[in-house]
């Protein structure tokens, strides 16, 4: 590599990192939405030792019903907690820096595909500013998406390095397998990367036409370490969770018609989100599309789009494997397109309800698939503008890139601020879904935390007008009454919550806190003990019990 090319690569990398930071760097930040479950009340991240012990626990440990096992993500939160304590901005900075690392790996992969620094820079820049990424990057809970793609790309790049010569380079192969194990531990979709690696083996070094099965299957021996890791991951996940799907799976009781309708609906919606996302929280989409029970026009159109995508991929693969001339520029373009399709399909299909999920669709689900789409878009632009003379082509390319990147960067920057500020997030959601009881309830919780008690009460009145028995709204109302020393009203709200859900350890803890506040330590101790029976790891209840059983406990 010449010194001039090296300088250009370093300059391109610096620009990509600066753009990523300009769009997503947290100037301030709080915890919002799932951040509360994954970080704020997650006791297993309070020390590195506790996080290590949680390697054999669900994620988060107190919420087995979610059906999640993400020990690598959980451990990353513990590292953040050791560095920043409960300061949210530090967690947001970690997300942003990890995202910048992903962007640089994207640039490296795109360079390997076509050997063009300009193409790689365009792909990485568009990926860096894509607005659909805000859900993953600017909410702390989205870190699993970043880590899964970061380690997945690292595994792919190491694998390509290991297999580019014969014999295989064992050091790089081992590094690929280790990165793959980390991708699995970051998020469930990390498990798909062996399929992507296998596709790259065949696409970048295709067997000769007419060759036998050995030519196709022989290279797969290099994936043996990854296969062992996948098997171990599946066994470990099943041992920890006792199940593969979350307890609240949307299609758990649905028939095959509902599943087919959902797959078609979600696929078409995802294509729209990748092109121009409305930038909403995940339950906005379920409220907008609903859970389809039959194959309506929207679902059928989605299936037509899916089948058309599959047909185009098969047609391109047929051409590619009939003309395996690795020195031909057309071959490299076809190979890049097929590699992009393999990334897109392998990372998108698991979230398209082939398996059971707890959410219909979400923008964070498209974090990894968007890489495939951006690669395809850059290839299409390259082909479209390729017939122009050199100078007009360069001008058109730069103009198009700057225009799209500027629009996407502006949208991303605006949405990033909302994800980092929970009050902004819920106020934005309220404009889109004014009749959803969850939104004013969550807004009220933020307002209570910030001491805005009257606006919080107004939000809770709106929520309870929508659903008088919504437990979260009742809990927030009880918190307000407790702050105002309206003890009887708070106790009545907590008792109503326990009638609706008798085994909620948080409600028992809050009842104990209430009784301790109004000078009833014996009754408070009973409530704290009940909370600990339901969740022995809940440290706040243990502290409350200690306070209630001390001689002459002071009100809290």
Residue pairs with C-beta under 8 A, 6 or more apart in sequence:
5 117
8 117
9 111
9 117
12 107
12 117
12 120
12 121
13 104
13 107
15 121
15 125
16 100
16 103
16 104
16 107
16 121
16 124
16 125
16 128
17 100
17 103
17 104
19 125
19 128
19 129
19 405
19 409
20 96
20 99
20 100
20 103
20 128
21 96
21 100
22 409
22 413
23 128
23 129
23 409
23 412
23 413
23 416
24 95
24 96
24 99
24 134
24 137
24 138
24 412
24 413
24 416
25 93
25 96
26 89
26 92
26 93
26 96
26 138
26 420
28 89
28 420
28 421
29 88
29 89
29 91
29 92
29 420
29 421
30 88
30 420
30 421
30 422
31 39
31 40
31 88
31 91
31 140
31 422
32 139
32 419
32 420
32 421
32 422
32 425
32 426
32 446
33 139
33 141
33 281
33 422
33 425
33 442
34 139
34 141
35 88
35 91
35 139
35 140
35 141
37 60
37 63
37 141
38 59
38 60
38 77
38 140
38 141
39 45
39 77
39 81
39 91
39 140
39 141
40 86
41 60
41 62
42 60
42 61
42 62
42 74
42 77
43 50
43 61
43 62
43 537
43 538
43 539
44 50
44 51
44 53
44 54
44 57
44 60
44 61
44 74
44 78
44 537
45 51
45 74
45 77
45 78
45 80
45 81
46 78
46 81
46 539
47 78
47 81
47 82
48 75
48 78
48 79
48 82
50 78
51 74
51 75
51 77
51 78
52 75
54 61
54 71
54 74
54 75
55 71
55 75
56 236
56 240
57 240
58 64
58 66
58 67
58 68
58 69
58 240
58 241
59 66
59 68
59 69
59 70
59 71
59 73
59 74
60 66
60 68
60 74
61 537
62 535
62 537
62 538
64 241
64 247
65 246
65 247
65 248
66 246
66 247
66 358
67 241
67 243
67 244
67 245
67 246
67 247
67 249
67 358
68 188
68 246
69 188
69 236
69 237
69 240
69 241
70 144
70 185
70 186
70 187
70 188
71 185
72 147
72 151
72 182
72 185
72 186
73 143
73 144
73 147
73 185
73 186
73 187
76 94
76 143
76 147
77 91
77 140
77 143
80 90
80 91
80 94
83 90
84 90
84 91
88 140
88 420
91 140
92 138
92 140
92 420
94 143
95 137
95 138
95 140
95 142
95 143
95 146
96 137
98 143
98 146
98 147
98 150
99 128
99 133
99 137
99 146
101 150
102 146
102 149
102 150
102 153
103 124
103 127
103 128
104 124
105 150
105 153
105 154
105 157
106 123
106 124
106 127
106 153
106 371
107 120
107 121
107 123
107 124
108 120
108 157
109 153
109 156
109 157
110 119
110 120
110 123
110 124
110 375
110 378
111 117
111 119
111 120
112 157
112 160
113 119
113 120
113 332
113 335
113 336
113 339
113 375
114 120
114 332
114 333
114 336
115 332
118 397
119 378
119 382
122 378
122 381
122 397
122 401
123 374
123 375
123 378
125 401
125 405
126 374
126 377
126 378
126 401
126 404
126 405
126 408
127 133
127 370
127 371
127 374
129 405
129 408
129 409
129 412
130 370
130 374
130 408
130 412
131 277
131 279
131 408
131 411
131 412
131 415
132 273
132 274
132 277
132 279
132 363
132 366
132 367
132 370
133 363
133 367
133 370
133 412
134 279
134 363
134 412
134 415
134 416
134 419
135 142
135 281
135 282
135 362
135 363
135 364
135 367
135 419
136 142
136 143
136 145
136 146
136 363
136 364
136 367
137 146
137 416
138 415
138 416
138 419
138 420
139 364
139 419
142 364
142 367
144 186
144 187
145 187
145 364
145 365
145 367
145 368
146 367
147 182
147 183
147 186
147 187
148 183
148 186
148 187
148 189
148 190
148 368
149 183
149 367
149 368
149 371
150 183
150 186
151 179
151 180
151 182
151 183
151 186
151 190
152 179
152 180
152 183
152 190
152 193
152 196
152 368
154 175
154 176
154 179
155 176
155 177
155 179
155 180
155 183
155 193
155 197
155 226
156 176
156 193
156 196
156 197
156 200
158 172
158 173
158 175
158 176
158 179
159 172
159 173
159 176
159 197
159 200
159 222
160 200
160 204
161 169
161 172
162 168
162 169
162 170
162 171
162 172
162 173
162 175
162 176
162 222
163 173
163 201
163 205
163 219
163 222
168 222
173 222
173 225
174 225
176 197
176 225
176 226
177 225
177 226
177 229
180 190
180 193
180 194
180 226
180 229
181 229
181 233
182 190
183 190
183 191
183 193
184 190
184 191
184 229
184 230
184 233
185 233
188 237
188 350
189 347
189 350
189 351
189 368
191 230
191 233
191 234
192 346
192 347
192 350
193 226
193 346
194 223
194 226
194 227
194 230
195 342
195 346
196 342
196 343
196 346
196 347
197 223
197 226
198 220
198 223
199 338
199 339
199 342
199 346
200 339
200 342
201 219
201 220
201 222
201 223
202 216
202 219
202 321
203 320
203 335
203 338
203 339
203 342
204 326
204 335
204 339
205 219
205 326
206 320
206 321
206 324
207 215
207 216
207 321
207 324
208 215
208 324
209 321
209 322
209 324
237 244
238 244
244 355
244 356
245 252
245 355
245 356
245 357
246 356
246 357
246 358
248 358
249 356
249 357
249 358
250 262
250 291
250 353
250 356
250 357
250 358
250 359
250 360
251 258
251 259
251 262
251 291
251 353
251 356
251 357
252 356
254 262
254 293
257 293
257 294
257 295
258 291
258 292
258 293
258 294
259 353
260 295
260 299
260 303
261 292
261 293
261 294
261 295
261 296
261 299
262 291
262 292
262 299
262 353
262 360
263 299
263 302
263 303
263 306
263 352
263 353
263 354
264 292
264 295
264 298
264 299
264 300
264 301
264 302
264 303
264 306
265 289
265 292
265 298
265 299
265 302
266 302
266 351
266 352
266 353
266 360
266 361
267 302
267 303
267 305
267 306
267 348
267 352
268 298
268 299
268 301
268 302
268 305
269 285
269 289
269 302
269 361
270 348
270 352
270 361
270 365
270 366
270 369
271 305
273 361
273 363
273 366
274 366
274 369
274 370
274 373
277 363
277 366
278 284
278 432
279 363
279 411
279 415
280 363
280 429
280 432
281 425
281 429
282 359
282 360
282 361
282 362
282 363
282 364
283 359
283 433
283 436
283 438
284 429
284 432
284 433
285 360
285 361
285 362
286 359
286 360
286 361
287 433
287 436
289 298
289 360
289 361
291 360
292 298
292 299
295 303
309 341
313 338
313 341
313 345
316 334
316 337
316 338
316 341
317 338
319 334
320 331
320 334
320 335
320 338
323 330
323 331
324 331
325 331
326 332
333 379
333 382
333 383
336 375
336 379
337 375
337 376
337 379
339 375
340 371
340 372
340 373
340 375
340 376
340 379
341 372
341 376
342 372
343 368
343 369
343 371
343 372
343 375
344 369
344 371
344 372
344 373
344 376
345 372
347 368
347 369
347 371
347 372
348 365
348 366
348 368
348 369
348 372
351 357
351 361
351 365
359 365
381 397
381 400
385 393
385 396
385 397
385 400
386 393
388 396
417 424
418 424
418 425
418 428
419 425
422 442
422 446
423 443
423 446
423 447
423 450
426 439
426 440
426 442
426 443
426 446
427 443
429 436
429 439
430 439
430 440
430 443
433 439
435 466
436 466
437 463
437 466
437 467
437 470
437 473
438 472
440 459
440 460
440 462
440 463
440 466
440 473
441 459
441 460
441 463
441 470
441 472
441 473
441 476
442 472
443 456
443 459
444 456
444 457
444 459
444 460
444 463
444 473
444 476
444 480
445 456
445 472
445 476
447 453
447 455
447 456
447 459
448 456
448 476
448 479
448 480
448 483
453 480
453 483
453 484
456 476
456 480
457 477
457 480
460 473
460 476
460 477
460 480
463 470
463 473
464 470
464 473
464 474
464 477
467 473
469 496
469 500
471 497
471 500
471 501
471 504
474 493
474 494
474 496
474 497
475 493
475 494
475 497
475 506
475 507
475 510
477 493
478 489
478 490
478 491
478 493
478 494
478 497
478 510
478 514
479 490
479 510
481 487
481 489
481 490
481 493
482 490
482 510
482 513
482 514
482 517
487 514
487 517
487 518
490 514
491 511
491 514
494 507
494 510
494 511
494 514
495 511
497 504
497 507
498 504
498 507
498 508
498 511
501 507
503 534
504 534
505 530
505 531
505 532
505 534
505 535
505 538
505 541
506 531
508 527
508 528
508 530
508 531
508 534
508 541
509 527
509 528
509 531
509 538
509 540
509 541
509 544
511 527
512 523
512 524
512 525
512 526
512 527
512 528
512 531
512 541
512 544
512 545
512 548
513 524
513 544
513 556
514 524
515 521
515 523
515 524
515 527
516 524
516 544
516 547
516 548
516 553
516 555
516 556
517 555
517 556
518 555
519 555
521 548
521 549
521 553
522 548
524 544
524 548
525 545
525 548
525 549
528 541
528 542
528 544
528 545
528 548
529 545
531 538
531 541
531 544
532 538
532 541
532 542
532 545
535 541
544 556
547 553
547 554
547 556
